[in-house]
Amino acid sequence: MTDFSFHAQDRQVSGPLTVCVITYLTSPYQVEFFNAIAAGGEVVLRVIYLRKQHSEHPWGQMELMHEHLALEGQYEVTGEAIRWVLGADLTVCNYYTHWFALTALHLRHLSARPWVFWGERPGFLRLGWLGRLARKVLLYPIAKSKAPIWAIGRAGVAGYLRDWGAAKTYVNLPYFSGLRRFRIQPRSAPADERVVLYSGLLNTRKGVLAMAEGFQAAAKIHPNLRLIILGSGPLEKQMRQILSPVAEKVQWEGFREWHEIPTFYARADVLCLPTRHDGWAMVIPEALAAGLPVITTVDAGAALEMVSHGVNGWLLPNSDAKAIENALCLLAKIPAEELAQGSAAARESVKGHTLDDGRRRFVAAAHDAMAVFDCRRAESKRVATRLLLTGTYAPDGLRSMKRYVNLIQLVTKQWAGAVECVEPPVILGGRAWMPSRLRKMLGFADKYVIFPMVLRGHAAYLAMCGYHCVIHVTDQGWGPLIPWMGGFRVMVTVHDLIAVRASIGEIPGMGSTGWWGGWFQRCILWALRFPSTIVCVSEKTLQDCKRLVGKGHDFHVVLNPLDPEFALQLKAENGVPDLPASFLLHVGNGLWYKNRAGVLRIYAALVRHSGLKAVPSMVMMGDPATEAERQLAADLGIESSVVWMARPPTSWIVSAYDRALALIFPSLEEGFGWPVLEAMSRGCPVFASNRAPLTEVGGGAAEYIDPEAPQQAAMLIAQRLEQGDVWRRQCALMGRQRAEMFSINHFGEQMRAVYAGMFTEKAQGE
């Protein structure tokens, strides 16, 4: 993404950028990619290679058609390499565990000139806390610089986001290679066999022993299976021992040169990559381009972006021999026409993954990295802009609001150089030793007496320094801050007005507790009527705002995005405890409108009247069960089938979505409905209330039920579950396609448009 239009004049680099890349090895893949970038002419590319060859990768040398230096064995060129590092417009550090790479990284940081870190996030043999400490020390400049991080794949982006926080700029820039040589190779796999190819090192990280065990077991059952092993490594002897009972079905090809590889892909039906960790795995796009569906694990970065389970391959939860055996047995029995469909889908899935696409993305990322540094320098020379976000009050533990603030930071940092999140101070309240009522009252003082003064004072100070400030109130619950911010442009995100509507009697029987709660919600409504830009997270919320808040506002709808964590294949932390083998799922807190009692009644009706041969269990994830909810489950006779999981980590929720038969989400009211989107993104079927905004989120990909008619809801759920895997696969496909419409990039573009209008109006007004 590029910078705000009103910052464009700050860019001071003319002509093609000079980009210096420090990388490890002259592998054919890297050389091919850098040759393509250099040939494009958009940038002047110079590459410093730390090594020419590696014992595990004895590739022959390709012609390097770009400016380069190789340090291995030629240390007399070190001085020239340092001049390249310091003299380039942008330096890209693609390695750090080498003395020269680490020195260059620190020198470039000290020079205060633009640089980025580009690489795979460590994921295998990370050395636990010792490894994390070592990386924090070695990569100290990343923490102290605005240097962007170019990650290899979405998994890398999410990992670095956890490592370094939302305050940095992250770019998904994976590896690219020329796939045409795999596409044009004529297929020669025998029609009466199912040939499996493994290509890569034979080492522990690649999980090859599990593959050997899985193939041996599957080949004993299915004589039509064959295995080609392309590669060498320290585990070859052990693999030969494991595979000895089926040795006649295994073809050992050893290490082959880069140009020879496509012919072996042409002899196979599928690629098997049982990796325990691969930041990307180039063999995956190669196999897909050759028309080979891929059997691999969720620990391969390329698999998470390119492999759709059951469409162009099979994703395994880990490198497990039994899982590999099951996948190979499925392959052995798959009809030829279905395998042909998978082959066509494989080719289609990487049609756009080309060297040209990689070159364009590299050049765009380089210009955006320059903008991050250029904007920061320009701000010291003239009046600039500053965006202030309201954070969350830590003692409240509002996970969804914290997530929203993090997402705003993530997208704004890519194109707004000066963004700050101002957290409410924890001064009077939030102390665990205080009585709960006193803690809550003093917390209100922190949030609505002290915090407005802090925020207003900070904005006033920035204004004195010559900045144009826009204040983004990220939750309507912070509405009482708005009257304090007179003289500044204010933007408010309204997630829902459920509590406000309850307080004014629009939701019978659901008024706020006590006079204080009702008064406070009416205070929020009063504050929202002050002039501001209002962003609503759904059309339903927009209609409520227009009706209750009134005119005089600039209204926008920006639908919430899918949190990048849910777009990845996360692993559960130490496993998810106590999940049944077959279960339905509900995710939500204990607020009345989440209708957890309704979930229990629907489930009880399903148990009593569904006619299902085996009724699945019910898993409730969210706030701990209340006494009333447990009593209701007992009265309905379902307490033994309901599993309560209080405040689970995200990885547990992800795992539950992946394994659940369906999500049941019969909310009475919502502002958006995160769980519906999360479940769809994971391929989990959804039964949601037939009310907006859940119908906005689910579209045609969800099944809709009346949340106040448990019998009818149970009948529909039973009918769909009886349809089995066919229905589930259809729901998974439709859900994932629907979830793609809520991408973080689309969210960022919409928010950018709103911010740009506010900043432009402010600048024109002054």
N, C-alpha and C positions, 0 to 999 in steps of 0.2 A: 504494500500500500504506500502511496505517496503522501507527502506532507500537505497541510492545509494550504489552500491557494494563496492566502494572504501572507504566507511565509516564503512563497516561491522566490521572491525577489532577494532573499537572503543568501541563496546559493551563489557561491563565488568561484566555483570550478568551471572553467570553460574548456571545450574540446573533450575528446575521449578521456575517461578516467584511466589513470595508471593503477592497476591492481596487482599487488604482490601477494602470492599465495605460498605459505610454508607448509609443505606436506611431507609425508613419510617416504613413500616408495614410488618408483617409476613403474607401477603396475600397468598393464595394458588398459585397464578400465580408466584409471586416472589420466593417462596420456591421451587416450581417445577423447575424453571429455574436455580436457584443456586444449587440445588441438582444435576442437569445434568452437570453443569460446574465442580463441585467438583468431580463427578464420573468419568469425563474424564481424570483427572490426569495431564493435561498439565500445570495447575497452582495450587498453594496451595491457596485455597480460604477461606477467613475469612469474615464474614458478621456481621456488627453491626446493629441491628434493634432498631429503636428509640421507637417503640410501638408494642405491641402484637395484639391489637384489636382496631377497630374503630366503633363507634355507627352506622355509615352508612354502614359498611361492616362487619357484625357479622359472618364472616366465622368461621367454625370449624377449629381447628388447624391440619395442616399436620405434618408429621414427618420431622424434619429438619436434613437431612443427610449431613451436612457440619458444619465446625467450626462456632460458632456464639455466640454472646452476645446480650441480650435484656435489654435495659436500663430501660424501664418502670417498676417502682416498685422495681428495683434492682440497685439503684444508687451506691451501694458499688462496682460495677464492673466498675465504670467510669475510675478509674486509669488504669485498664487492657485495657479498650477500647482505652484510649489515647496511651498506649504502642503499641497496634495494629496499630493505625493510623500512628504513627511515625516510627514504625519498619518495615512496609511492603515495598517491593520493589516498589509497585505502590498502591496509595490510590485513590479510586473512590468515589467521593462525589455525591450521588444521591438525595440529599435534602439540603435545606439551610435555611428554615424558622423554625428551631429548634435550641435552644441554643447550643446543643452539635454538631450538624452538622456544624453550622456556625463557632464554635470554631475550630473544626477539619480542616475545609477548610483553615482557616487563619494560623493555626499552620503548616499544611503541606506546604503551600506556603512559609512561613518563613524558613522552613527547607531546601528549594531549592532542594528537592527530587521530583521525578516524581509523578504527580497526574493528574487527569482529573475531569471534571464536566460532569455528565451524567444525563440528565433529559429532561422533556417536557418543551418547551418554553411556558411561561404564555400567555394565549390567551383569557381568559374570566375573567371579573371583574379585569382588569389589573390596574385599578385606574389611567389611563391616565398618565399625566406627573409626578404625585406624585409616581405612581408605578415604572415608569422608573427610577426616581431619587433614590428611595429606593433600587432598584436592583443594580444600579450602585455603591451605597455605600456598600451594603452588599456583593456584588460580586466583590469588588475592586481587589482581587487577579487575577481574570480572565483577566482583562485588563492589568495587569502588569506582567503576567506570560506567558510562552509559553505552558502552560497546554492546551492540546486539549479539545475540546468540543464534547462529544458523544450526538448527537441529536436523538430524537425519531422520525424517519421518515424523508422523504425528506422535508416536510413542516417545520420541526424543523430546518433542516440544513439551509434552505433559511432564516428563521426567525433569527436565531443566526448570520448568515452572515450579515444581515442588522444591527443587534444590535452591533456586535463586530468587523466587518470589515473583509477584506480578508486576513489580516496578520496572522490569526490563523488557526489551523488545525481542520477540522470538519469531523466527522465520522457519518454515518447513522447507528445507532445501535438501532433498535426498540425492542419492547418487543416480547418474544416468549413464546409459551405454547405448551403442548402436544395436538395435534389435533386428534390423532388416536381415542380417545373415541367418537368424534363426527362423524368420518368417518364410524365407524363400527356399529353405531346405526341404526337399520332397520327403514325405513321411514313408517309412519303410518298416513299421512295426508289424509283426505277423498277426493276421486276423484272428487266429485261433488261440492266441496267447494274450496274457496281460503282463506287459513288460514294465517293471519299475526301475527308475533311474535314480541313483544317488550321485551327486556331483559336489565334491568339496574335500576338505581335510578329514582324515580319519582320527579325530581326537575327542576328548571328553566333552568339550563345549558343544560339539555338533550332535551329541546324543546317538552316535552310531551303534553303540552296543545294544541299546534298546531297539533300534531298527533291525539289527541282526536277529535278536531274539524274536521280535514280532514277525519278521519274514519267515524265519525257520518254522514257527508254529503255524503260520498261515499256509505256507507251501506244502506242509504235510497233509493239509486238508484239501487244498486246491492245487492239483498238479499243473494247471495252466499258468501259474505264476512264474515269472522269471525276474532276476535282479541283475542290473548292470551297476557296477561300482566304479565310479570314475574319480580317482584320487588316491592319495597315499597318506600315511601318517602313523603315529606310534601305536594305534590300536588295531592295526591291520592283522597282527597275529592272533589276538583275542577274537576278532571278528571271524577269522577263518575257522577257528575252533568251534565257535558257536554255530556257524553255518555248515560245518562238515556233514551233518546228516542230509543236507539238501544241496551238496556241493555241485551236483550236475546242473542245478538251476541257477547258479551264480556265475556271472562273467566278470572277472577282475581285469580292469583296463589300466589301472595305475594312473600316474600323472600324465596329462596330455597338454600339449601346447594350446594356447588360446584359440588359434584359428582352427584347431581340430574339433573343438567341443560341439559345434552345431550338428555334426554328423551323428553323434551319440544321442543327442536329444531326439533326432529323427527316428531312431530305432526304438523309442520307448512310448508307452501310453501315458504314464504319469511320472512326476517327480516326487520323490519322498525326501523331505528335509526335516528330520526329527530334532531340530536344534534346541538347545537349552538357553541360548541367547545369541541373537544376531541383531545388531543395531539396524541393519537393512536387509542384507542377503541378496546379492545380485543374481543368484541362480533363479530366484522366483520370477522376476520379470522375463528373464531369458526363457524359462520353461513355458510361461504363459504365451510368449510370442511364438514359440515353436508349436503351440497347440496342445501343451501338456497341462491338464489339471494338476494341482499341487496338493499333496498331503503334507501338512506342516503344522507347527505349533503356534500358539499365540505369542511366543517369545521371539518371533521373527518380525522385524519392523515392517518389511515390505508386505508381509502377509496381511497385516492389519489394514493396509490401504488398498490392496489389490485382490485379495482372495475373499470371495463370498461363499460361505459354507453351503455346500450342496449345489452350487451353481458352477463355479470354475475350480473347485477344489474342496478340501475338507480341513477344517481347523480343529486341531486337538488341543486340549487344555494344558498338556505338558508332554514331555518326552517320555512316554510310558509305553512299555513293550506291549501290554495288553491292548491299549488304545490303537497302537499301530497295527497290531494283528487284526483287530476288528475292521479297521479301515481297509486293509489289504484284502480281507475276506469279502468285504462289500465290493471292492474293485473286481475281484475274481468273478463275481456273479453278475456284474452290471451288464446289461444288454449292449450290443455294439452301437445301436442307434442312440442310446442315452450317453454312451461314452463320446460319440461324435458331437452331440449337443454340448457336452462339457468342453470338448476341444475347441469348438467354435466360440463358446463363451470366454474361454481362456484367451484366445487371440484378440477378441473384441475388448477385453478388459485392459489391455496395455496398448491399444491403438494410439493413444495420445501421449504415451510415455516415450518420447523421442529425444535425441540429442539436441534438436532445435528447441524443444520445449525446455530442456535443462539449461541451454545457453541463455534463453530469454529470462528464465527465472533467476539465474545467476546474475545477469546484468541488472535486472530490476532490483534484486536484493542489494547489490553493490550501491546503486544510486540511493536507495532508501537508507542504507547505513550512513552514507555521506550526509543525508538530510538530518539525521539525528544529531550529528556533531555540528553541522553548519547552523542549524537553528539555535542550538545552545550558545554558540559564539555570537550570533547576531543579536540575541537578547541582551547581551551586555552593551551593545552599541546603540540601541534605540528602544523605543517603547514597544513592548512585546505583550503577549497574552499569557494568562495563567488560569488554569482550570483547577478549582478546588472541589474535591468530592467529600461528602460526609461519610465517615466510617461507621462502624457499629460499636455499641457500648459492650465491652468485653464480658462483663458479668451476665448480660442477658443471654449469651450463647445462641444468638440467632444465626443458625448455620446457613439458611437459605439467603438471608440478607447479606451475610459475609460473602457468599458465593457470588451474588449479583455485583457487589462492589469489586470483587476480584476480576470478574469478567469485564466490567467497565474499564478497570485499569489495564487489563490485557489488551483490549482493542484500542484504547486511546493512546497508549504508549507507542503504538506503531506509527502514529501520525501527528501526535501533539507532544512537543518536546517538554513542556512545562506542565505537568499534572501532579497534583499533590492530594493525598488522602489525609484528611484531618480527623483524627480519632477523638471521640469524647473522652475527657480525662476521668480516671477513676480516683476520686479524691475523698468524697464523703461516704458514698455507698459501696456496695459490692464486696463487703467484708464478710467472710464466711462465719465469723464468730458472732455477728449481729443477729438479733431476732429478725425473722423474715419480713415482718411488717416495717420495722425500722429500716432494714436494708433497702427495701423497695422505695420508701419515702425519700431516703437520702440519695438513692440512685436517681430519682426524679430531679433532685436538686443538681446533681452532676450534669444530667442531660439537658435540662431545660432552663437552668439558671447560669451555671458556670460555662457550659459548652457554647451557648450563643455568644457570650462575651469573648471566649477564646476564638471562635470562628470569625466573628466580626472584627476583632482586633487584628487577626492575621491578615484578613482581606484588606483592612485599612492600611496596614503597614506596607503591603505589596502595592497598593494604589499610590502611597507616598513615594515608593521607589519607581513609579512610572509604569506599572503593569496595568493592563486591562484585565479585570478579574471576572470570571463567570463562576457562580457557586451552584454546584449540582447537589441538590438535596436528594439522596438516593433512595429514600423511603418516605412515603406519606406520613409515617409515624413521627418523622422529624418536622412535621408541618409547623409547630409552634416556633421554629427557628425563623420562618420566613419574614414575619414582621420586623425582626431585628436587622434584616439585610437590606434595608432601604438604601437606594443609591447604587446597588449592584445588580447585575443581571442574574436572575435566579431561575433555575430549571429544577423541576420536581418530578421524580418518578413515582407514579401512583400504581401500586401493585394491585390493590383492591380497596373498596370502600365498605367492606362487609361490616366491620365494627361500627363505622359511622352510621350505616343504614340501620343497624340493630339499635343504636342509641336513640335514633329519632323515630323508632316504632315501625320501620318499614318491614321488619322481619318479626312477626308476632311471636311472643314468648321467648325471644332471644335478645332482650335488651342487655346492655352492659351491666355488670355486677355493681350495685351500689351507686350512690349519687356521684362519687368521684369518677368512676369509669365513664358514666354517661356524660358528665361535664367535660371530661378530657377529650372524648371523641368529638363532641360538638365544638370544642376549641380547635381541634385539627381541621374540621370543616370550615370554620371561620377563617383560619390562617390560609387555607388553600384558596380562598377567594381573593387574596391579595394578588396583584398582577404578577404573572410568571409564565414561563413556558412549561407546559405539562406534558410529560411523556407517559402514556398508558401502555401496559404490557399486553393488552388485548382489546378487541373491539367492545367486548362486554364492559370492561372497566371504563373505556372511553364514553360509552353511553351513560353510565352512572355519573361520571364526572360532568358531562355536559348538563345533565339534569340537576345535579345537586350543587356543583361548584358555580355554574353559570357562565355568562359571557365574559369577555375581556381577557381571554387567555389564548395563547397559541398552542393548540392541541396537536399532538402527534401520537401515532400508534407505532411502537417498536416492539415486536414480539420478542420474548425472551429467547436466547439461543440455547442450544444443547451445550451443557458443560463439556469441554474437551475430554474430561476424565471418562465420561460415559461413552465417548466415541472410541475408546481404546479397550483392549482386552486386558483389564486389570486382574491381578491375582488376589485372592483373599488373603488377609493377614493371618497366617497360621491356620488357614482353612476356616470355613464357616461352620460353627458348631451347631449340632442338633437340627440340621435341615432334613426333612423327610425325603424319601426317595421320590415321591410324587406329591406335589402341593400346588395350591393356589396362593397368591401373594397379595398383600395390601401394604402400601408404604404411605405413611402420613403421621402427623402429630396427633395429639389428643384433643384438639379444638373441636367444638360441637359440629362445625360445618363439614369436617372431614367424614362425619357419619360412620364412625367405627362401629357403633351399635348396629347400623344398617348392614355393614359388612357381615357381622355375626348372624344377623337374621337371614340374610341371603344365603349364607353358608348352611345354616340350620335347615332352611327349606331345601337346599340342594341335597343334604344328607337324607332327609325324610322322603322326598318325593321325586328325586331325579331319575331313578331307575338305572343309574350307572352301576356297572358290575363292581367297580372299585372306586369309591369316592376318595379323592385326594385329601390330604390334610390342608389346614389353613394356616399360613404363616403371616403374622402381623409384625411389621417392622416400623419402628418409630418411637414415640414416647412410651414409657412403661405403662402397663395396663392399670387402669384404675380399679378400685374395689367394685364399683358398679359394673364395669365391663366384665370382670371375672365372674361376678354374680349372674350377669345376664347369660354368659356362656354356660354356666352351670345349670341355670333354669332351662336353657334350650337343649341341654344334654349333649353339648359338643365340646366341653372343656378339655377332654382327653385328646381331641383332634386339633386343638388350636395351639400353635407355638408362638409365644411372644418373644420378640428380640428387641430389647430396648436400646435405642440410640446406637445402631450399628455403624461401623465405619463405611465409607463409600465403597470400598472393595467388596464388602459383604453384600451390599445392596446390588452391586453389579453382578456378583455371582448368583444372587437370588433371581434377578431378572433373567439371567442366562438359563437357569434350570427350571423356573416356574412354568406350569402349564398355561397360566394366564395371570394378569394383574386385574384385580377387582377394585375399582375406584369410584364408588357411588357418592361422591361429594354432593352436598346440598348447595354449597356456594363455593366459588373459586375466583381468584384473580387471574390465574393462568393455568396451573396444573402441571408442575414439573414432572411428577412421576409418570404421567401419560407419555410425555415426550421421551423420557429416559427409557421406559420400557420398550417403546417402539424402536428406539435406536438399537436396542439389544436383540430385536427380533422376538420379543415377548408379546403374545396377543393381549389385547386390552379390552376390558369391559368397563366403560365409563358412563357417568351420568349423561342423560340426553339433554343436557343444559349447557348453555354458553357459560364460560369460554372453552369448556372441554371439547365441545364440538368444533371449535376453531382449531384447537391443537390437534385433535385426532383426525379431522377431516373424514375421508372415506376409508381410513385404515383401521379404525376402531369399531367395536361393537357397542351399541348404546342401550342403556337400561334405565328404567324409572327407579331412582334411588329410594323412593318411598313405596315401591311395590315389590317386596322381596320374593313373593311366589313367582311372579312373571319373570323377574330377573333370573331366578334359579332355573326356570324352565329353559330360557334361552341359553344360559351357560351350559346346561346339561346337553342340549341339542348340539352345540358347537363342539364340546369335548368328545361327543360320540363320533364326530367326523374324523377324529384322530390326526395323524401326521399330515395328511393332505391339507386339512384346514390350517394346521399350525404353520406349515411351510408357506402357504399363501399369505397368512397374516404377517409372518416374519418378513417376507419380501415387500409387502405393501407398507408395513411399519417402517422399515429401514428407508424406503424411498421417501416416505412422508417426513421422517426425521431429518433427511438431508436438506429439506427446505428451511430448517432452523439452524443453519450453520453459523459459526462464530464470525466468519467473514461477512456474511449478509448482515448480521447484527451490527458489526463494526461499520459497514458502509452506511446503514441507516442512522446510527448514532452520530457518525461523522457529519452527515448532512444537517442534523439538528444543531450540533455544536457550531458548525461553520456559519449557519445563519445567525446564531446568537453573537458570535464574535464579530462578524461583519457588521451587524446592526450596531453593536457597541462602538466599533471603530468609526463608523460613519457618524454616529451621534456625537462623537467628540471631535 
